[in-house]
Amino acid sequence: MTELFEAVDDLLRRRAEVLPPPEVRARLRKASGLTQEDVAQAFGVHRMAFLRWENGQSMPRPRHRAAYLRLLKGWAELYPEAAEGSELTEAS
């Protein structure tokens, strides 16, 4: 039974890494004044890879996803109006 509970706990932790909708991601980045290229360089990926993350066409790998979510949460604190209506503002 312990193994099953651990598997469930792992699934619950993964839920915490759900990204906000693409329109919120873009609003937050634009509110920060950064370009897609700026963010892509910080993450060490091509701009097109970041564009796909931002518009929801693909998901970042787990390491990048955790960092991207951290960035989005940071922006949500700085620019709450851009995060309005997302889970990012509800979690704060």
MMTF fields as JSON, N, C-alpha, C and O atoms, coordinates in Angstrom:
{
  "mmtfVersion": "1.0.0",
  "mmtfProducer": "UNKNOWN",
  "numBonds": 367,
  "numAtoms": 368,
  "numGroups": 92,
  "numChains": 1,
  "numModels": 1,
  "chainsPerModel": [1],
  "groupsPerChain": [92],
  "chainIdList": ["A"],
  "bondAtomList": [4, 2, 8, 6, 12, 10, 16, 14, 20, 18, 24, 22, 28, 26, 32, 30, 36, 34, 40, 38, 44, 42, 48, 46, 52, 50, 56, 54, 60, 58, 64, 62, 68, 66, 72, 70, 76, 74, 80, 78, 84, 82, 88, 86, 92, 90, 96, 94, 100, 98, 104, 102, 108, 106, 112, 110, 116, 114, 120, 118, 124, 122, 128, 126, 132, 130, 136, 134, 140, 138, 144, 142, 148, 146, 152, 150, 156, 154, 160, 158, 164, 162, 168, 166, 172, 170, 176, 174, 180, 178, 184, 182, 188, 186, 192, 190, 196, 194, 200, 198, 204, 202, 208, 206, 212, 210, 216, 214, 220, 218, 224, 222, 228, 226, 232, 230, 236, 234, 240, 238, 244, 242, 248, 246, 252, 250, 256, 254, 260, 258, 264, 262, 268, 266, 272, 270, 276, 274, 280, 278, 284, 282, 288, 286, 292, 290, 296, 294, 300, 298, 304, 302, 308, 306, 312, 310, 316, 314, 320, 318, 324, 322, 328, 326, 332, 330, 336, 334, 340, 338, 344, 342, 348, 346, 352, 350, 356, 354, 360, 358, 364, 362],
  "bondOrderList": [1, 1, 1, 1, 1, 1, 1, 1, 1, 1, 1, 1, 1, 1, 1, 1, 1, 1, 1, 1, 1, 1, 1, 1, 1, 1, 1, 1, 1, 1, 1, 1, 1, 1, 1, 1, 1, 1, 1, 1, 1, 1, 1, 1, 1, 1, 1, 1, 1, 1, 1, 1, 1, 1, 1, 1, 1, 1, 1, 1, 1, 1, 1, 1, 1, 1, 1, 1, 1, 1, 1, 1, 1, 1, 1, 1, 1, 1, 1, 1, 1, 1, 1, 1, 1, 1, 1, 1, 1, 1, 1],
  "groupList": [{"groupName": "MET", "atomNameList": ["N", "CA", "C", "O"], "elementList": ["N", "C", "C", "O"], "formalChargeList": [0, 0, 0, 0], "bondAtomList": [1, 0, 2, 1, 3, 2], "bondOrderList": [1, 1, 2], "singleLetterCode": "M", "chemCompType": "L-PEPTIDE LINKING"}, {"groupName": "THR", "atomNameList": ["N", "CA", "C", "O"], "elementList": ["N", "C", "C", "O"], "formalChargeList": [0, 0, 0, 0], "bondAtomList": [1, 0, 2, 1, 3, 2], "bondOrderList": [1, 1, 2], "singleLetterCode": "T", "chemCompType": "L-PEPTIDE LINKING"}, {"groupName": "GLU", "atomNameList": ["N", "CA", "C", "O"], "elementList": ["N", "C", "C", "O"], "formalChargeList": [0, 0, 0, 0], "bondAtomList": [1, 0, 2, 1, 3, 2], "bondOrderList": [1, 1, 2], "singleLetterCode": "E", "chemCompType": "L-PEPTIDE LINKING"}, {"groupName": "LEU", "atomNameList": ["N", "CA", "C", "O"], "elementList": ["N", "C", "C", "O"], "formalChargeList": [0, 0, 0, 0], "bondAtomList": [1, 0, 2, 1, 3, 2], "bondOrderList": [1, 1, 2], "singleLetterCode": "L", "chemCompType": "L-PEPTIDE LINKING"}, {"groupName": "PHE", "atomNameList": ["N", "CA", "C", "O"], "elementList": ["N", "C", "C", "O"], "formalChargeList": [0, 0, 0, 0], "bondAtomList": [1, 0, 2, 1, 3, 2], "bondOrderList": [1, 1, 2], "singleLetterCode": "F", "chemCompType": "L-PEPTIDE LINKING"}, {"groupName": "ALA", "atomNameList": ["N", "CA", "C", "O"], "elementList": ["N", "C", "C", "O"], "formalChargeList": [0, 0, 0, 0], "bondAtomList": [1, 0, 2, 1, 3, 2], "bondOrderList": [1, 1, 2], "singleLetterCode": "A", "chemCompType": "L-PEPTIDE LINKING"}, {"groupName": "VAL", "atomNameList": ["N", "CA", "C", "O"], "elementList": ["N", "C", "C", "O"], "formalChargeList": [0, 0, 0, 0], "bondAtomList": [1, 0, 2, 1, 3, 2], "bondOrderList": [1, 1, 2], "singleLetterCode": "V", "chemCompType": "L-PEPTIDE LINKING"}, {"groupName": "ASP", "atomNameList": ["N", "CA", "C", "O"], "elementList": ["N", "C", "C", "O"], "formalChargeList": [0, 0, 0, 0], "bondAtomList": [1, 0, 2, 1, 3, 2], "bondOrderList": [1, 1, 2], "singleLetterCode": "D", "chemCompType": "L-PEPTIDE LINKING"}, {"groupName": "ARG", "atomNameList": ["N", "CA", "C", "O"], "elementList": ["N", "C", "C", "O"], "formalChargeList": [0, 0, 0, 0], "bondAtomList": [1, 0, 2, 1, 3, 2], "bondOrderList": [1, 1, 2], "singleLetterCode": "R", "chemCompType": "L-PEPTIDE LINKING"}, {"groupName": "PRO", "atomNameList": ["N", "CA", "C", "O"], "elementList": ["N", "C", "C", "O"], "formalChargeList": [0, 0, 0, 0], "bondAtomList": [1, 0, 2, 1, 3, 2], "bondOrderList": [1, 1, 2], "singleLetterCode": "P", "chemCompType": "L-PEPTIDE LINKING"}, {"groupName": "LYS", "atomNameList": ["N", "CA", "C", "O"], "elementList": ["N", "C", "C", "O"], "formalChargeList": [0, 0, 0, 0], "bondAtomList": [1, 0, 2, 1, 3, 2], "bondOrderList": [1, 1, 2], "singleLetterCode": "K", "chemCompType": "L-PEPTIDE LINKING"}, {"groupName": "SER", "atomNameList": ["N", "CA", "C", "O"], "elementList": ["N", "C", "C", "O"], "formalChargeList": [0, 0, 0, 0], "bondAtomList": [1, 0, 2, 1, 3, 2], "bondOrderList": [1, 1, 2], "singleLetterCode": "S", "chemCompType": "L-PEPTIDE LINKING"}, {"groupName": "GLY", "atomNameList": ["N", "CA", "C", "O"], "elementList": ["N", "C", "C", "O"], "formalChargeList": [0, 0, 0, 0], "bondAtomList": [1, 0, 2, 1, 3, 2], "bondOrderList": [1, 1, 2], "singleLetterCode": "G", "chemCompType": "PEPTIDE LINKING"}, {"groupName": "GLN", "atomNameList": ["N", "CA", "C", "O"], "elementList": ["N", "C", "C", "O"], "formalChargeList": [0, 0, 0, 0], "bondAtomList": [1, 0, 2, 1, 3, 2], "bondOrderList": [1, 1, 2], "singleLetterCode": "Q", "chemCompType": "L-PEPTIDE LINKING"}, {"groupName": "HIS", "atomNameList": ["N", "CA", "C", "O"], "elementList": ["N", "C", "C", "O"], "formalChargeList": [0, 0, 0, 0], "bondAtomList": [1, 0, 2, 1, 3, 2], "bondOrderList": [1, 1, 2], "singleLetterCode": "H", "chemCompType": "L-PEPTIDE LINKING"}, {"groupName": "TRP", "atomNameList": ["N", "CA", "C", "O"], "elementList": ["N", "C", "C", "O"], "formalChargeList": [0, 0, 0, 0], "bondAtomList": [1, 0, 2, 1, 3, 2], "bondOrderList": [1, 1, 2], "singleLetterCode": "W", "chemCompType": "L-PEPTIDE LINKING"}, {"groupName": "ASN", "atomNameList": ["N", "CA", "C", "O"], "elementList": ["N", "C", "C", "O"], "formalChargeList": [0, 0, 0, 0], "bondAtomList": [1, 0, 2, 1, 3, 2], "bondOrderList": [1, 1, 2], "singleLetterCode": "N", "chemCompType": "L-PEPTIDE LINKING"}, {"groupName": "TYR", "atomNameList": ["N", "CA", "C", "O"], "elementList": ["N", "C", "C", "O"], "formalChargeList": [0, 0, 0, 0], "bondAtomList": [1, 0, 2, 1, 3, 2], "bondOrderList": [1, 1, 2], "singleLetterCode": "Y", "chemCompType": "L-PEPTIDE LINKING"}],
  "groupTypeList": [0, 1, 2, 3, 4, 2, 5, 6, 7, 7, 3, 3, 8, 8, 8, 5, 2, 6, 3, 9, 9, 9, 2, 6, 8, 5, 8, 3, 8, 10, 5, 11, 12, 3, 1, 13, 2, 7, 6, 5, 13, 5, 4, 12, 6, 14, 8, 0, 5, 4, 3, 8, 15, 2, 16, 12, 13, 11, 0, 9, 8, 9, 8, 14, 8, 5, 5, 17, 3, 8, 3, 3, 10, 12, 15, 5, 2, 3, 17, 9, 2, 5, 5, 2, 12, 11, 2, 3, 1, 2, 5, 11],
  "groupIdList": [1, 2, 3, 4, 5, 6, 7, 8, 9, 10, 11, 12, 13, 14, 15, 16, 17, 18, 19, 20, 21, 22, 23, 24, 25, 26, 27, 28, 29, 30, 31, 32, 33, 34, 35, 36, 37, 38, 39, 40, 41, 42, 43, 44, 45, 46, 47, 48, 49, 50, 51, 52, 53, 54, 55, 56, 57, 58, 59, 60, 61, 62, 63, 64, 65, 66, 67, 68, 69, 70, 71, 72, 73, 74, 75, 76, 77, 78, 79, 80, 81, 82, 83, 84, 85, 86, 87, 88, 89, 90, 91, 92],
  "secStructList": [7, 2, 2, 2, 2, 2, 2, 2, 2, 2, 2, 2, 2, 2, 2, 6, 6, 7, 7, 7, 7, 2, 2, 2, 2, 2, 2, 2, 2, 2, 2, 2, 6, 7, 7, 2, 2, 2, 2, 2, 2, 2, 2, 6, 1, 7, 2, 2, 2, 2, 2, 2, 2, 2, 6, 6, 1, 1, 7, 7, 7, 2, 2, 2, 2, 2, 2, 2, 2, 2, 2, 2, 2, 2, 2, 2, 2, 2, 7, 2, 2, 2, 2, 6, 6, 1, 2, 2, 2, 2, 2, 7],
  "xCoordList": [0.832, 0.0, 0.878, 0.506, 2.027, 2.922, 3.364, 3.427, 3.672, 4.087, 2.998, 3.28, 1.778, 0.651, 0.502, 0.284, 0.618, 0.524, 1.656, 1.444, 2.847, 3.971, 3.706, 4.03, 3.115, 2.781, 1.735, 1.817, 0.762, -0.264, 0.36, 0.044, 1.23, 1.905, 2.708, 2.739, 3.359, 4.115, 3.192, 3.54, 2.03, 1.056, 0.573, 0.389, 0.37, -0.067, 1.004, 0.685, 2.259, 3.347, 3.411, 3.666, 3.184, 3.216, 2.142, 2.361, 1.008, -0.088, 0.371, -0.093, 1.27, 1.769, 2.564, 2.798, 2.979, 3.784, 2.963, 3.528, 1.653, 0.803, 0.988, 0.878, 1.267, 1.484, 0.147, -0.846, 0.125, -1.109, -1.386, -0.52, -2.574, -2.911, -1.934, -1.352, -1.752, -0.812, -1.011, -0.034, -2.262, -2.47, -1.931, -1.464, -1.988, -1.449, 0.076, 0.707, 0.664, 2.129, 2.634, 3.593, 1.982, 2.406, 2.196, 3.061, 1.05, 0.789, 1.848, 2.32, 2.22, 3.216, 4.573, 5.242, 4.973, 6.266, 6.246, 7.198, 5.168, 5.078, 5.058, 5.64, 4.394, 4.369, 5.77, 6.09, 6.602, 7.972, 8.861, 9.929, 8.409, 9.199, 10.272, 11.115, 10.248, 11.242, 10.71, 9.503, 11.628, 11.261, 11.343, 11.904, 10.775, 10.906, 12.373, 12.792, 13.137, 14.572, 15.283, 16.14, 14.934, 15.543, 15.328, 16.264, 14.1, 13.768, 14.415, 14.952, 14.363, 14.977, 16.463, 16.974, 17.152, 18.586, 18.827, 19.759, 18.0, 18.16, 17.984, 18.639, 17.097, 16.844, 17.788, 17.806, 18.566, 19.503, 18.822, 19.271, 17.716, 16.991, 16.831, 17.047, 16.45, 16.185, 14.873, 13.983, 14.778, 13.562, 12.324, 11.265, 12.439, 11.289, 10.832, 9.636, 11.766, 11.386, 10.594, 9.561, 11.086, 10.365, 9.0, 8.009, 8.943, 7.666, 6.643, 5.479, 7.083, 6.168, 5.719, 4.573, 6.606, 6.208, 5.148, 4.111, 5.441, 4.564, 3.183, 2.179, 3.119, 1.813, 1.149, 0.093, 1.747, 1.135, 1.276, 0.633, 2.104, 2.3, 3.159, 3.056, 4.003, 4.825, 5.063, 4.85, 5.506, 5.8, 7.3, 7.966, 7.834, 9.257, 9.528, 8.635, 10.75, 11.153, 11.018, 10.98, 10.943, 10.692, 11.586, 11.094, 12.882, 13.793, 13.443, 13.39, 13.208, 12.834, 11.427, 11.165, 10.522, 9.148, 9.117, 8.413, 9.875, 9.916, 10.473, 9.959, 11.52, 12.111, 11.172, 11.06, 10.504, 9.567, 8.392, 7.956, 7.886, 6.801, 7.254, 6.495, 8.474, 9.021, 9.071, 8.719, 9.507, 9.549, 8.158, 7.947, 7.2, 5.83, 5.242, 4.55, 5.514, 5.022, 5.66, 4.998, 6.943, 7.622, 7.022, 6.786, 6.777, 6.134, 4.734, 4.313, 4.011, 2.642, 2.649, 1.727, 3.673, 3.787, 4.094, 3.575, 4.94, 5.307, 4.218, 4.044, 3.488, 2.479, 1.152, 0.715, 0.517, -0.708, -1.82, -2.634, -1.864, -2.913, -2.745, -3.737, -1.515, -1.271, -1.608, -1.879, -1.592, -1.885, -3.33, -3.735, -4.098, -5.482, -6.27, -6.215, -6.995, -7.829, -7.089, -7.684, -5.796, -5.039, -4.834, -5.051, -4.423, -4.112, -2.939, -2.778, -2.131, -0.969, -1.389, -0.725, -2.472, -2.932, -3.689, -3.682, -4.341, -5.086, -4.157, -4.499, -2.959, -2.016, -1.26, -0.716, -1.22, -0.433, -1.106, -0.574],
  "yCoordList": [-1.196, 0.0, 1.263, 2.272, 1.21, 2.363, 2.799, 3.991, 1.809, 2.121, 2.881, 3.827, 2.466, 3.122, 4.557, 5.466, 4.767, 6.112, 7.0, 8.181, 6.439, 7.21, 7.613, 8.726, 6.701, 7.009, 8.123, 9.011, 8.07, 9.114, 10.446, 11.476, 10.441, 11.667, 12.273, 13.493, 11.418, 11.895, 12.579, 13.627, 12.005, 12.626, 13.97, 14.909, 14.069, 15.34, 16.415, 17.575, 16.042, 17.008, 17.48, 18.657, 16.578, 16.957, 17.983, 18.859, 17.898, 18.853, 20.268, 21.229, 20.397, 21.718, 22.372, 23.581, 21.583, 22.123, 22.443, 22.653, 22.483, 22.828, 24.309, 25.168, 24.581, 25.967, 26.659, 26.01, 27.976, 28.714, 28.687, 28.295, 29.097, 29.109, 29.969, 30.909, 29.653, 30.397, 31.908, 32.657, 32.367, 33.821, 34.489, 35.627, 33.807, 34.359, 34.366, 35.328, 33.306, 33.242, 34.429, 35.098, 34.68, 35.776, 37.134, 38.006, 37.317, 38.589, 38.869, 39.998, 37.835, 38.023, 38.408, 39.31, 37.718, 38.05, 39.474, 40.23, 39.835, 41.185, 42.238, 43.31, 41.943, 42.889, 43.108, 44.186, 42.074, 42.189, 43.018, 43.476, 43.206, 43.959, 43.129, 43.672, 41.821, 40.946, 40.371, 40.217, 40.062, 39.433, 37.917, 37.4, 37.224, 35.768, 35.375, 34.401, 36.11, 35.847, 35.991, 35.175, 37.023, 37.224, 36.0, 35.5, 35.53, 34.396, 33.119, 32.327, 32.925, 31.732, 31.667, 30.603, 32.788, 32.807, 32.452, 31.711, 32.971, 32.669, 31.176, 30.62, 30.53, 29.105, 28.232, 27.011, 28.856, 28.095, 27.284, 26.194, 27.84, 27.167, 28.146, 29.349, 27.614, 28.472, 29.233, 28.778, 30.392, 31.193, 30.416, 30.552, 29.608, 28.841, 27.818, 27.555, 27.248, 26.312, 27.067, 26.591, 28.249, 29.033, 29.469, 29.434, 29.873, 30.267, 29.137, 29.381, 27.91, 26.759, 26.554, 26.173, 26.799, 26.709, 27.76, 27.482, 28.982, 30.094, 29.94, 30.277, 29.436, 29.334, 27.972, 27.709, 27.113, 25.851, 24.737, 23.697, 24.926, 23.878, 22.734, 21.607, 23.016, 21.973, 22.335, 23.469, 21.344, 21.552, 21.468, 20.638, 22.321, 22.205, 20.883, 20.302, 20.43, 19.247, 19.576, 20.75, 18.546, 18.789, 19.847, 20.693, 19.814, 20.801, 22.22, 23.143, 22.375, 23.687, 24.079, 25.25, 23.102, 23.398, 23.971, 24.946, 23.37, 23.867, 25.289, 26.137, 25.549, 26.888, 27.894, 29.034, 27.474, 28.357, 28.704, 29.854, 27.711, 27.974, 28.947, 29.828, 28.79, 29.713, 31.134, 32.09, 31.265, 32.578, 33.167, 34.338, 32.36, 32.839, 33.277, 34.293, 32.516, 32.887, 34.19, 35.027, 34.355, 35.606, 36.791, 37.844, 36.613, 37.681, 37.961, 39.117, 36.916, 37.101, 37.948, 38.731, 37.8, 38.629, 40.08, 41.009, 40.262, 41.613, 42.31, 43.525, 41.532, 42.084, 41.332, 40.626, 41.476, 40.711, 40.95, 40.059, 42.129, 42.405, 41.526, 41.158, 41.189, 40.334, 38.872, 38.102, 38.49, 37.107, 36.901, 35.791, 37.962, 37.909, 36.765, 36.549, 36.047, 34.944, 33.633, 32.64, 33.602, 32.354, 31.733, 32.385, 30.493, 29.819, 30.474, 30.311, 31.203, 31.857, 32.888, 33.039, 33.598, 34.605, 33.962, 34.483, 32.841, 32.156, 31.491, 31.368, 31.047, 30.373, 31.349, 30.961, 32.593, 33.586, 33.993, 34.818],
  "zCoordList": [0.0, 0.0, 0.0, -0.599, 0.662, 0.732, -0.662, -0.962, -1.516, -2.886, -3.633, -4.368, -3.441, -4.101, -3.611, -4.413, -2.314, -1.757, -2.27, -2.546, -2.395, -2.936, -4.383, -4.795, -5.145, -6.538, -6.604, -7.453, -5.709, -5.653, -5.254, -5.849, -4.269, -3.841, -4.984, -5.151, -5.771, -6.923, -7.922, -8.467, -8.167, -9.082, -8.553, -9.327, -7.266, -6.673, -6.824, -7.085, -6.663, -6.849, -8.288, -8.545, -9.225, -10.639, -10.954, -11.791, -10.318, -10.536, -10.214, -10.829, -9.263, -8.871, -9.992, -9.965, -10.976, -12.061, -13.31, -14.384, -13.181, -14.32, -14.637, -13.763, -15.883, -16.311, -16.546, -16.876, -16.375, -16.67, -18.173, -18.955, -18.574, -20.01, -20.808, -20.267, -22.086, -22.926, -22.915, -22.896, -22.926, -22.956, -21.695, -21.753, -20.575, -19.324, -19.376, -18.941, -19.902, -20.039, -20.852, -20.466, -21.973, -22.848, -22.175, -22.258, -21.507, -20.821, -19.763, -19.631, -19.01, -17.962, -18.548, -18.044, -19.615, -20.23, -20.767, -20.573, -21.435, -22.003, -20.902, -21.063, -19.784, -18.663, -18.107, -17.605, -18.201, -17.687, -18.606, -18.202, -19.847, -20.811, -21.496, -22.21, -21.286, -21.911, -23.217, -23.402, -24.11, -25.371, -25.224, -24.258, -26.194, -26.216, -26.297, -25.671, -27.049, -27.184, -25.839, -25.502, -25.071, -23.749, -22.864, -22.239, -22.819, -21.957, -22.481, -21.707, -23.777, -24.377, -24.041, -23.69, -24.146, -23.823, -22.364, -22.053, -21.473, -20.048, -19.777, -18.895, -20.538, -20.357, -21.182, -21.026, -22.052, -22.876, -23.968, -24.323, -24.5, -25.588, -26.746, -26.596, -27.896, -29.044, -28.832, -28.114, -29.466, -29.335, -29.775, -29.163, -30.817, -31.293, -30.248, -30.12, -29.513, -28.441, -27.377, -26.908, -27.001, -26.003, -26.539, -25.809, -27.785, -28.402, -28.266, -27.948, -28.507, -28.39, -26.948, -26.712, -25.975, -24.564, -24.273, -23.67, -24.723, -24.389, -25.018, -24.39, -26.248, -26.891, -26.682, -27.259, -25.874, -25.503, -26.517, -26.376, -27.543, -28.542, -28.021, -28.507, -27.039, -26.429, -24.969, -24.54, -24.234, -22.807, -22.608, -23.226, -21.751, -21.439, -20.717, -20.099, -20.806, -20.037, -18.556, -18.186, -17.695, -16.267, -15.622, -14.874, -15.898, -15.295, -15.738, -14.925, -17.03, -17.548, -17.102, -16.829, -17.028, -16.622, -15.207, -14.947, -14.296, -12.917, -12.873, -12.142, -13.651, -13.681, -14.345, -13.894, -15.411, -16.109, -15.197, -15.147, -14.481, -13.544, -12.457, -12.054, -11.99, -10.983, -11.535, -10.843, -12.776, -13.422, -13.539, -13.22, -13.998, -14.145, -12.804, -12.732, -11.745, -10.415, -9.943, -9.33, -10.231, -9.877, -10.606, -10.014, -11.893, -12.663, -12.138, -12.081, -11.754, -11.242, -9.977, -9.75, -9.16, -7.957, -8.321, -7.702, -9.327, -9.75, -10.555, -10.462, -11.345, -12.255, -12.068, -12.976, -10.916, -10.641, -11.654, -11.899, -12.238, -13.219, -14.461, -15.092, -14.815, -15.981, -15.689, -16.61, -14.42, -14.026, -13.616, -13.272, -13.652, -13.177, -13.819, -15.029, -12.978, -13.448, -13.603, -14.022, -13.275, -13.4, -12.023, -11.002, -12.002, -10.751, -10.037, -8.828, -10.768, -10.166, -9.135, -8.11, -9.386, -8.427, -7.283, -6.167, -7.54, -6.502, -5.507, -4.331, -5.967, -5.078, -4.2, -3.166, -4.593, -3.844, -2.565, -1.823]
}
